[in-house]
Amino acid sequence: MADKDLSDIAGLPSDLGIGEDLARAEQVLSVRVERRRYGKPVTIVEGFDEHAIDLDELASTLKRRLATGGTVDDDRIELQGDHANRLPDVLRDEGFTVE
């Protein structure tokens, strides 16, 4: 739901940022680790609604908080290394639900 829709429904100003917070809370993300070439681990976060979230901005935040490299590919975020133990807490801090 966009900010404009919330302001029309709830009568709230659109600059409160409620729409993005609501969009984040409604998404259920999954975190998994894959082994790539030469056995290198890659942590993958999936389940985003690409229309509600700026994946590039979120990926940048996650990379900074986890001190790792990564990329956005096919509506998912891929982070270098095995971060399955720390990443769910970081995503919850950012307002997402993690399964």
CNS distance restraints for C-alpha pairs under 8 A (distance, minus, plus):
assign (resid   1 and name CA) (resid   5 and name CA) 6.31 0.50 0.50
assign (resid   1 and name CA) (resid   6 and name CA) 7.12 0.50 0.50
assign (resid   1 and name CA) (resid  19 and name CA) 6.33 0.50 0.50
assign (resid   1 and name CA) (resid  23 and name CA) 6.88 0.50 0.50
assign (resid   1 and name CA) (resid  52 and name CA) 7.66 0.50 0.50
assign (resid   2 and name CA) (resid   6 and name CA) 6.60 0.50 0.50
assign (resid   2 and name CA) (resid  19 and name CA) 5.55 0.50 0.50
assign (resid   2 and name CA) (resid  20 and name CA) 7.60 0.50 0.50
assign (resid   2 and name CA) (resid  52 and name CA) 7.63 0.50 0.50
assign (resid   3 and name CA) (resid   7 and name CA) 6.22 0.50 0.50
assign (resid   3 and name CA) (resid  14 and name CA) 5.19 0.50 0.50
assign (resid   3 and name CA) (resid  15 and name CA) 7.72 0.50 0.50
assign (resid   3 and name CA) (resid  17 and name CA) 7.00 0.50 0.50
assign (resid   3 and name CA) (resid  18 and name CA) 6.81 0.50 0.50
assign (resid   3 and name CA) (resid  19 and name CA) 4.65 0.50 0.50
assign (resid   3 and name CA) (resid  20 and name CA) 7.44 0.50 0.50
assign (resid   4 and name CA) (resid   8 and name CA) 6.23 0.50 0.50
assign (resid   4 and name CA) (resid  14 and name CA) 5.88 0.50 0.50
assign (resid   5 and name CA) (resid   9 and name CA) 6.17 0.50 0.50
assign (resid   6 and name CA) (resid  10 and name CA) 5.67 0.50 0.50
assign (resid   6 and name CA) (resid  11 and name CA) 7.36 0.50 0.50
assign (resid   6 and name CA) (resid  12 and name CA) 6.97 0.50 0.50
assign (resid   6 and name CA) (resid  14 and name CA) 7.26 0.50 0.50
assign (resid   6 and name CA) (resid  18 and name CA) 7.78 0.50 0.50
assign (resid   6 and name CA) (resid  19 and name CA) 6.62 0.50 0.50
assign (resid   7 and name CA) (resid  11 and name CA) 4.82 0.50 0.50
assign (resid   7 and name CA) (resid  12 and name CA) 4.49 0.50 0.50
assign (resid   7 and name CA) (resid  13 and name CA) 5.50 0.50 0.50
assign (resid   7 and name CA) (resid  14 and name CA) 5.40 0.50 0.50
assign (resid   8 and name CA) (resid  12 and name CA) 7.38 0.50 0.50
assign (resid  12 and name CA) (resid  16 and name CA) 7.85 0.50 0.50
assign (resid  14 and name CA) (resid  18 and name CA) 7.65 0.50 0.50
assign (resid  17 and name CA) (resid  21 and name CA) 6.65 0.50 0.50
assign (resid  18 and name CA) (resid  22 and name CA) 6.02 0.50 0.50
assign (resid  19 and name CA) (resid  23 and name CA) 6.07 0.50 0.50
assign (resid  20 and name CA) (resid  24 and name CA) 6.14 0.50 0.50
assign (resid  20 and name CA) (resid  52 and name CA) 6.71 0.50 0.50
assign (resid  20 and name CA) (resid  53 and name CA) 7.20 0.50 0.50
assign (resid  21 and name CA) (resid  25 and name CA) 6.24 0.50 0.50
assign (resid  21 and name CA) (resid  95 and name CA) 6.82 0.50 0.50
assign (resid  22 and name CA) (resid  26 and name CA) 6.23 0.50 0.50
assign (resid  23 and name CA) (resid  27 and name CA) 6.53 0.50 0.50
assign (resid  23 and name CA) (resid  52 and name CA) 6.12 0.50 0.50
assign (resid  23 and name CA) (resid  53 and name CA) 7.61 0.50 0.50
assign (resid  24 and name CA) (resid  52 and name CA) 7.84 0.50 0.50
assign (resid  24 and name CA) (resid  53 and name CA) 7.44 0.50 0.50
assign (resid  24 and name CA) (resid  95 and name CA) 5.74 0.50 0.50
assign (resid  24 and name CA) (resid  96 and name CA) 5.08 0.50 0.50
assign (resid  24 and name CA) (resid  97 and name CA) 7.69 0.50 0.50
assign (resid  25 and name CA) (resid  95 and name CA) 5.71 0.50 0.50
assign (resid  25 and name CA) (resid  96 and name CA) 5.03 0.50 0.50
assign (resid  25 and name CA) (resid  97 and name CA) 6.06 0.50 0.50
assign (resid  26 and name CA) (resid  96 and name CA) 7.47 0.50 0.50
assign (resid  26 and name CA) (resid  97 and name CA) 7.27 0.50 0.50
assign (resid  27 and name CA) (resid  47 and name CA) 7.01 0.50 0.50
assign (resid  27 and name CA) (resid  48 and name CA) 6.56 0.50 0.50
assign (resid  27 and name CA) (resid  49 and name CA) 7.21 0.50 0.50
assign (resid  27 and name CA) (resid  96 and name CA) 6.37 0.50 0.50
assign (resid  27 and name CA) (resid  97 and name CA) 6.21 0.50 0.50
assign (resid  28 and name CA) (resid  47 and name CA) 6.27 0.50 0.50
assign (resid  28 and name CA) (resid  48 and name CA) 7.73 0.50 0.50
assign (resid  28 and name CA) (resid  96 and name CA) 6.87 0.50 0.50
assign (resid  28 and name CA) (resid  97 and name CA) 4.88 0.50 0.50
assign (resid  28 and name CA) (resid  98 and name CA) 5.45 0.50 0.50
assign (resid  28 and name CA) (resid  99 and name CA) 6.47 0.50 0.50
assign (resid  29 and name CA) (resid  45 and name CA) 6.64 0.50 0.50
assign (resid  29 and name CA) (resid  46 and name CA) 5.60 0.50 0.50
assign (resid  29 and name CA) (resid  47 and name CA) 4.70 0.50 0.50
assign (resid  29 and name CA) (resid  48 and name CA) 6.67 0.50 0.50
assign (resid  29 and name CA) (resid  96 and name CA) 7.27 0.50 0.50
assign (resid  29 and name CA) (resid  97 and name CA) 6.20 0.50 0.50
assign (resid  29 and name CA) (resid  98 and name CA) 4.78 0.50 0.50
assign (resid  29 and name CA) (resid  99 and name CA) 6.19 0.50 0.50
assign (resid  30 and name CA) (resid  45 and name CA) 5.70 0.50 0.50
assign (resid  30 and name CA) (resid  46 and name CA) 5.36 0.50 0.50
assign (resid  30 and name CA) (resid  47 and name CA) 6.32 0.50 0.50
assign (resid  30 and name CA) (resid  98 and name CA) 5.91 0.50 0.50
assign (resid  30 and name CA) (resid  99 and name CA) 5.61 0.50 0.50
assign (resid  31 and name CA) (resid  43 and name CA) 6.94 0.50 0.50
assign (resid  31 and name CA) (resid  44 and name CA) 5.70 0.50 0.50
assign (resid  31 and name CA) (resid  45 and name CA) 4.69 0.50 0.50
assign (resid  31 and name CA) (resid  46 and name CA) 6.66 0.50 0.50
assign (resid  31 and name CA) (resid  84 and name CA) 6.57 0.50 0.50
assign (resid  31 and name CA) (resid  87 and name CA) 7.79 0.50 0.50
assign (resid  31 and name CA) (resid  88 and name CA) 7.33 0.50 0.50
assign (resid  31 and name CA) (resid  98 and name CA) 7.58 0.50 0.50
assign (resid  31 and name CA) (resid  99 and name CA) 7.77 0.50 0.50
assign (resid  32 and name CA) (resid  43 and name CA) 5.74 0.50 0.50
assign (resid  32 and name CA) (resid  44 and name CA) 5.36 0.50 0.50
assign (resid  32 and name CA) (resid  45 and name CA) 6.75 0.50 0.50
assign (resid  32 and name CA) (resid  84 and name CA) 6.60 0.50 0.50
assign (resid  33 and name CA) (resid  41 and name CA) 6.36 0.50 0.50
assign (resid  33 and name CA) (resid  42 and name CA) 5.52 0.50 0.50
assign (resid  33 and name CA) (resid  43 and name CA) 4.40 0.50 0.50
assign (resid  33 and name CA) (resid  44 and name CA) 6.05 0.50 0.50
assign (resid  33 and name CA) (resid  82 and name CA) 6.33 0.50 0.50
assign (resid  33 and name CA) (resid  83 and name CA) 7.93 0.50 0.50
assign (resid  33 and name CA) (resid  84 and name CA) 6.80 0.50 0.50
assign (resid  34 and name CA) (resid  41 and name CA) 5.65 0.50 0.50
assign (resid  34 and name CA) (resid  42 and name CA) 5.30 0.50 0.50
assign (resid  34 and name CA) (resid  43 and name CA) 6.47 0.50 0.50
assign (resid  34 and name CA) (resid  44 and name CA) 7.46 0.50 0.50
assign (resid  35 and name CA) (resid  39 and name CA) 5.20 0.50 0.50
assign (resid  35 and name CA) (resid  40 and name CA) 5.43 0.50 0.50
assign (resid  35 and name CA) (resid  41 and name CA) 4.56 0.50 0.50
assign (resid  35 and name CA) (resid  42 and name CA) 6.26 0.50 0.50
assign (resid  36 and name CA) (resid  40 and name CA) 5.18 0.50 0.50
assign (resid  36 and name CA) (resid  41 and name CA) 6.14 0.50 0.50
assign (resid  36 and name CA) (resid  42 and name CA) 6.92 0.50 0.50
assign (resid  40 and name CA) (resid  81 and name CA) 7.06 0.50 0.50
assign (resid  41 and name CA) (resid  80 and name CA) 6.72 0.50 0.50
assign (resid  41 and name CA) (resid  81 and name CA) 4.86 0.50 0.50
assign (resid  41 and name CA) (resid  82 and name CA) 5.49 0.50 0.50
assign (resid  42 and name CA) (resid  78 and name CA) 6.46 0.50 0.50
assign (resid  42 and name CA) (resid  79 and name CA) 5.68 0.50 0.50
assign (resid  42 and name CA) (resid  80 and name CA) 4.86 0.50 0.50
assign (resid  42 and name CA) (resid  81 and name CA) 4.95 0.50 0.50
assign (resid  42 and name CA) (resid  82 and name CA) 5.99 0.50 0.50
assign (resid  43 and name CA) (resid  78 and name CA) 5.72 0.50 0.50
assign (resid  43 and name CA) (resid  79 and name CA) 5.07 0.50 0.50
assign (resid  43 and name CA) (resid  80 and name CA) 6.39 0.50 0.50
assign (resid  43 and name CA) (resid  81 and name CA) 6.20 0.50 0.50
assign (resid  43 and name CA) (resid  82 and name CA) 5.55 0.50 0.50
assign (resid  43 and name CA) (resid  83 and name CA) 6.06 0.50 0.50
assign (resid  43 and name CA) (resid  84 and name CA) 6.66 0.50 0.50
assign (resid  44 and name CA) (resid  76 and name CA) 6.91 0.50 0.50
assign (resid  44 and name CA) (resid  77 and name CA) 5.78 0.50 0.50
assign (resid  44 and name CA) (resid  78 and name CA) 4.63 0.50 0.50
assign (resid  44 and name CA) (resid  79 and name CA) 6.42 0.50 0.50
assign (resid  45 and name CA) (resid  76 and name CA) 5.70 0.50 0.50
assign (resid  45 and name CA) (resid  77 and name CA) 5.20 0.50 0.50
assign (resid  45 and name CA) (resid  78 and name CA) 6.54 0.50 0.50
assign (resid  46 and name CA) (resid  75 and name CA) 7.28 0.50 0.50
assign (resid  46 and name CA) (resid  76 and name CA) 4.91 0.50 0.50
assign (resid  46 and name CA) (resid  77 and name CA) 6.86 0.50 0.50
assign (resid  47 and name CA) (resid  76 and name CA) 7.31 0.50 0.50
assign (resid  48 and name CA) (resid  53 and name CA) 7.35 0.50 0.50
assign (resid  48 and name CA) (resid  75 and name CA) 6.71 0.50 0.50
assign (resid  48 and name CA) (resid  76 and name CA) 6.95 0.50 0.50
assign (resid  49 and name CA) (resid  53 and name CA) 6.50 0.50 0.50
assign (resid  50 and name CA) (resid  54 and name CA) 6.98 0.50 0.50
assign (resid  50 and name CA) (resid  55 and name CA) 6.96 0.50 0.50
assign (resid  50 and name CA) (resid  75 and name CA) 6.35 0.50 0.50
assign (resid  53 and name CA) (resid  58 and name CA) 7.87 0.50 0.50
assign (resid  54 and name CA) (resid  58 and name CA) 6.34 0.50 0.50
assign (resid  55 and name CA) (resid  59 and name CA) 5.87 0.50 0.50
assign (resid  55 and name CA) (resid  72 and name CA) 6.86 0.50 0.50
assign (resid  55 and name CA) (resid  75 and name CA) 7.62 0.50 0.50
assign (resid  55 and name CA) (resid  76 and name CA) 7.84 0.50 0.50
assign (resid  55 and name CA) (resid  77 and name CA) 7.45 0.50 0.50
assign (resid  56 and name CA) (resid  60 and name CA) 6.17 0.50 0.50
assign (resid  56 and name CA) (resid  72 and name CA) 6.54 0.50 0.50
assign (resid  57 and name CA) (resid  61 and name CA) 6.35 0.50 0.50
assign (resid  58 and name CA) (resid  62 and name CA) 6.18 0.50 0.50
assign (resid  59 and name CA) (resid  63 and name CA) 6.03 0.50 0.50
assign (resid  59 and name CA) (resid  70 and name CA) 7.37 0.50 0.50
assign (resid  59 and name CA) (resid  71 and name CA) 6.92 0.50 0.50
assign (resid  59 and name CA) (resid  72 and name CA) 6.89 0.50 0.50
assign (resid  59 and name CA) (resid  77 and name CA) 6.32 0.50 0.50
assign (resid  60 and name CA) (resid  64 and name CA) 6.14 0.50 0.50
assign (resid  61 and name CA) (resid  65 and name CA) 6.15 0.50 0.50
assign (resid  62 and name CA) (resid  66 and name CA) 5.96 0.50 0.50
assign (resid  62 and name CA) (resid  90 and name CA) 7.57 0.50 0.50
assign (resid  63 and name CA) (resid  67 and name CA) 5.55 0.50 0.50
assign (resid  63 and name CA) (resid  68 and name CA) 5.09 0.50 0.50
assign (resid  63 and name CA) (resid  69 and name CA) 5.82 0.50 0.50
assign (resid  63 and name CA) (resid  70 and name CA) 6.59 0.50 0.50
assign (resid  63 and name CA) (resid  79 and name CA) 7.23 0.50 0.50
assign (resid  64 and name CA) (resid  68 and name CA) 6.89 0.50 0.50
assign (resid  65 and name CA) (resid  90 and name CA) 7.91 0.50 0.50
assign (resid  66 and name CA) (resid  83 and name CA) 7.94 0.50 0.50
assign (resid  66 and name CA) (resid  87 and name CA) 7.93 0.50 0.50
assign (resid  68 and name CA) (resid  79 and name CA) 6.87 0.50 0.50
assign (resid  68 and name CA) (resid  80 and name CA) 6.19 0.50 0.50
assign (resid  68 and name CA) (resid  81 and name CA) 7.58 0.50 0.50
assign (resid  69 and name CA) (resid  79 and name CA) 5.94 0.50 0.50
assign (resid  69 and name CA) (resid  80 and name CA) 5.48 0.50 0.50
assign (resid  70 and name CA) (resid  77 and name CA) 7.30 0.50 0.50
assign (resid  70 and name CA) (resid  78 and name CA) 5.37 0.50 0.50
assign (resid  70 and name CA) (resid  79 and name CA) 4.13 0.50 0.50
assign (resid  70 and name CA) (resid  80 and name CA) 5.53 0.50 0.50
assign (resid  71 and name CA) (resid  77 and name CA) 5.91 0.50 0.50
assign (resid  71 and name CA) (resid  78 and name CA) 5.33 0.50 0.50
assign (resid  71 and name CA) (resid  79 and name CA) 6.59 0.50 0.50
assign (resid  72 and name CA) (resid  76 and name CA) 5.74 0.50 0.50
assign (resid  72 and name CA) (resid  77 and name CA) 4.58 0.50 0.50
assign (resid  72 and name CA) (resid  78 and name CA) 6.18 0.50 0.50
assign (resid  73 and name CA) (resid  77 and name CA) 6.28 0.50 0.50
assign (resid  73 and name CA) (resid  78 and name CA) 7.14 0.50 0.50
assign (resid  79 and name CA) (resid  83 and name CA) 7.91 0.50 0.50
assign (resid  83 and name CA) (resid  87 and name CA) 5.57 0.50 0.50
assign (resid  84 and name CA) (resid  88 and name CA) 6.99 0.50 0.50
assign (resid  86 and name CA) (resid  90 and name CA) 6.63 0.50 0.50
assign (resid  87 and name CA) (resid  91 and name CA) 6.14 0.50 0.50
assign (resid  88 and name CA) (resid  92 and name CA) 6.16 0.50 0.50
assign (resid  88 and name CA) (resid  98 and name CA) 6.12 0.50 0.50
assign (resid  89 and name CA) (resid  93 and name CA) 6.19 0.50 0.50
assign (resid  90 and name CA) (resid  94 and name CA) 6.41 0.50 0.50
assign (resid  91 and name CA) (resid  95 and name CA) 6.52 0.50 0.50
assign (resid  91 and name CA) (resid  96 and name CA) 5.54 0.50 0.50
assign (resid  91 and name CA) (resid  97 and name CA) 7.46 0.50 0.50
assign (resid  91 and name CA) (resid  98 and name CA) 7.28 0.50 0.50
assign (resid  92 and name CA) (resid  96 and name CA) 4.93 0.50 0.50
assign (resid  92 and name CA) (resid  97 and name CA) 6.05 0.50 0.50
assign (resid  92 and name CA) (resid  98 and name CA) 6.98 0.50 0.50
